[in-house]
């Protein structure tokens, strides 16, 4: 007789298909199903408002006793309700509470207009059935709002205007049997444009069609205006920022555990939010962009406390129905993220790390770097490597101004591997390497030509943050300053330096070797082709000059279908795609005081977040990307 008994299911106890249907869909699938149903009902309402009603309906004789303007008004109301339901479908899919409230308010109106104008019992019934399902599954729609963006108002205006114009032409043509004469497409477009603003156009109708078309076009214009104004001026739900208390707690964690991750100091960007583990010994910083909750690097703090911080991160993502993602975590970080959350990981590229003790300009492998450095030094350049605290305020201001002037883009780039500031009073341990050219008249090195900025990586490391150079300077400024920083590192107790991040480095390296397969060669060929616009191959080759060791970095994601969305959000956060609409200069506030996010999750007590992506590109060499 076996020591253990295995309980076996009696035959016939597995639920049948009919039982599964009776129990309904899985709760996780309900929002998506209701969103599809909402879009379908919205489409029905739009169709009901566009096309004329059935004249031979059994209910039509009853409707004839109602006031004459009720039919055209019902058509316009049906059209408006349908468009709003179509707009709400995405919010319902994301479990947004406000979308649920709006849909519950609109569905009875849609059902009534279906009955009044189209006399459609089917359309009315399906709207009411969806209303019942929304009320029944109301607990599935609890997601809190997202941070606000003025871009949404502009996008709504552009899309709704284009859609209203196209739909207006359909409405005008749908009543073609009652048009006087044969107006051309130009007259019909003009009629639509006039109608959107509430005016009579050049097209004439017989009977009640004129009122129906007029009400419908006016409704389209009104919906476009109202939704745009609402999105532009709705009550602000600000993005979370790093508070002074949060920053202080993070610095304590970095003092104890900052040596573990070269990206740890970048968690101190003040446009990030943070969640802490229940014990306070670990934290995850993040930003929300386009509904994607992006963390960067590994969690900060004690590895044993990482799971608690990761759980808080996932709770926050669930509370807002954000898509969770992590950019640039290490192999250890990727293992913890995937183990604790069930997410997947994909190798994104490699980080170049130089061990200072092993670095030397001697040898054949370093010949190109050695020759370039010697040539620039002979051209009259001098380098200086100092802690930020050792620079005077006047020189710091000069460095800041130069970094701003030499920036190659209108917006500051960076998120996951950039600090976003230089010379802050709290960043005294950061390193600044500068290149100066001698003044030919006075013989003094006071002409600033290039800047490198490094952030601390624990007590004995430095991580490259920013590379800027004067475009008029000789080529090779970045190589000169990197060599200068590596040679000066022992004086500051630095034993390792993290340089740039090279995307898809392993594919580029393996694809150019003898024996590489056709798939790998094709993948490398595509990367080389894309390098014409994005610094992929050139960044890898630049890093390889300094003979680093390569540390893999990963992206952590929920599903393969989320990767395009995560990639786009990352490009937004890094500054490669700018969808924000800046206020006119005269309306901008002079003070940059950040407001704290107002919302919290009841049982989590964490801040909400803002946005993420890659880094600044500078002439012959960008900083981290």
Secondary structure, DSSP 8 states (H G I E B T S, - for coil): --SS------TT-S--HHHHHHH-S-HHHHHHHHHHHHHHHHHHHHHHHHS---TT-TTHHHHTTS-THHHHHHHHHHHHHHHHHHHHHHHHHTTBHHHHHHHHHHHHHHHHHIIIII--HHHHHHHHHHHHHHHHTGGG--B------HHHHHHHHHHHHHHHHHHHHHHHHHTGGGBSS---HHHHHHHHHHHHTT---S--BSTTHHHHHHHHHHHHHHHHHHHHHHHHHS---------HHHHHHHHHHHHHHTTS-TTGGGGG-TT-EEEE-TTSSEEEEEEEETTEEEEESS-EE-GGGHHHHHHHHHHHHHHHT-EEEEEEE-HHHHHHHHHHH--EEEEEEEEEEEEGGG--S-SGGGHHHHHHHHHHHHTTEEEEEEEGGGS-HHHHHHHHHHHHHT-SSSS---STT----SS-TT-TT-EEEEEEEE-TTT--EEEEEEEEEEEE-STTEEEEEEEEE-TTS-TTHHHHHHHHHHHHGGGGT--EEEEEEEETHHHHHHHTSTT--HHHHHHHHHHHHHTTTS-SHHHHHHHHTT--EEEEEEEEES-GGGHHHHHHHHHHHHTSS-------GGGS-S-----------TTT--------------TT--S--
